[in-house]
């Protein structure tokens, strides 16, 4: 919404964390008397395509929060996506889990981009995971998200890190937004 675009969020993850974040956001906005600046919806996997199509007719950007594992619940969301952003923590486990998501996105003909999260520059692990990711023949966002407390703090407040005071996390996310929308 800061870029002047209307945004909707669809939660198809049974865990419902995006929904909990949105409800926390609404509660905080209610205290300030504000109206929601994004539209929120939930859908089961089979309803994701319909829900995304409906929201895309009214919004510039529709974000789909999916289950972290690659299974049949993920496929309808992939079919509805224009771009698949895959968060990858600086961990070999996360990197291994991404292989199936990349395969499914390619099979659906959808562009995908890995976003390195909890990045720690200057560590052997960070360098090793980045090197292995580069071998996967997938786009990797130039913008990485470092391991910062502000991400967890703003999440718990129903905010996005871009809504926190300007700092390194703000710059990281602004770069990611520009890269993803560019």
N, C-alpha and C positions, 0 to 999 in steps of 0.2 A: 504494500500500500504506500510505502514511502516513495516509490518510483512512479506513483500515479496510476498504478495498475490495480484492478479489483482482483481479490484473491479469495479462493474457497479452499477448504481443507476437508478431505474425505478420509475417515479412519476405517480401514478394513481389517486391521490387526485385532484379533480377539482379545489381546491384552488391553486394548483401549487406552493406551497412554496418551495419544493425541487428543482423545475426547476428554480425558481428565485435565490435560493442559488447557484445553479450550474452556472447560467449566471454571477452572481457576481464573482464567482471563476474564470471563464474564463476571465472576464474583468481584474481582478487583475493579473492573470497569463500573459495576453497579455502585460501588462506594463513591466513585467519582461522577456518577450520573451519565456515563458515556454509553454509546451504542456500539455493538460489535463492529469492528472494522474488517472482519472476515466472516464469510459464511461457513458454517460447519455442518457436516453430514456424516452419518455412518452407513455402512453397507456391508452385507456379507459378500463373500468373494463373487458369488454368482450375480449379485446386483451391482457390482462395481462399475461395469461398463455403462449401464443405464444411468447411474448416479453421476458419473463423470461427464457423460454426454450432456445431461441436463444442466449441470453446473457450468460446463464449458460454454454453453450458449449465453450465459449471463456474466461470466467472469473472464478476465484476461489470463489468469493463472489458476490452475487447479492442482493442488498438492495432494498426493495419495500416500498415506502412511500404510505400509504393508507389513505383514509378518516378517520377522527377521530370517525365517528359513524359506528356502525355495521349495515350494510344493504347489499343489493345484490351486491354492488360494492366491498365489502370486500371478498366475497366468492372465486372469481377466484384467488385472491392473496393468500388466505389461501391454496388453492389447490396446488399452485406452491411453497409454502414455505417449507423449511426444519426445520425452527425454527421461531416461532412467538414471537417477542419481543414487549411487551406492556408497553409503558411508562405510569406511574401512578403518577400524582402529589399528593402531600400530601393534599388530599382533599377527602371527602366522595363522592362528585359528580363524580370525576374521578373513584373512586373505584366502584361505582354503575354501571358506564358505561362499565366497564371491564367485568362484569358478562356475557354479551351476547357474547363478543369476545372470552372469554374462552370457552363458550359453543360451539360456531361455530368451533373453532380450534379443540376441542375434537371430535366433530362430523366428522371433516375431518381427524381425526387421526393424527393431527400435534402437536408436543410438543410446549408448550408455556411457557414463563417466563415473569413475571411482573418485571419491572425495576422502582424502586421508584425514582421519580425526584422531584426537589425542596424540597428535604428532609431537615428537620430541627431537628437535634438531640437535645434531652433534652426538647422537648415540649410535652405537653399533646396530642395535635392534632397528632403529628408525631407518638407517641406511640399508640394512638387509631387506626389510619389508618393502621399502621403496624400490629396490633393485628387482625383487621378485615380482612386484606389481608391474613394473615396466616390461617384464618378460611375458606378461599375460596378453599381449596384443589388445589392450583396451585403453581407451582414453583415460588419463588421470588428470584431474583438475590441478591446474597450477596453484590455485589457492588451497592451502591446507589449514586445518583447524587445529591449533595447538591444544595441549591439555591445560585448560583454564577453568578456574572456579566459576567465572561469570556465566559460563554455559549452564551449569547446574543451578546456579542462583536464579537466573532469569527464568529458566524452565519452571522452577517451583513457584514463581510469582505470576505465571501465566503470561510471560513476556517472551520476546525474542531477544537474543543478544544484541541485535541492532538497536534495541530500545534502551539499552544500558548506556551510561555515559561513554563518550568516545574513548577508545583505548585500542589495544592490539586486537581483541576479539572483534570489535566493530570493524576494523580494517580487514580482517580475515573474511568476515561474512560479506562485507560490501564487495570485495574482490570476487568471491564465489558467485554472488548475485549477478555481477556484471559478466562474469564468464559464462554462467548458465543461460542468461538471457541474451547474450551477445551472439 
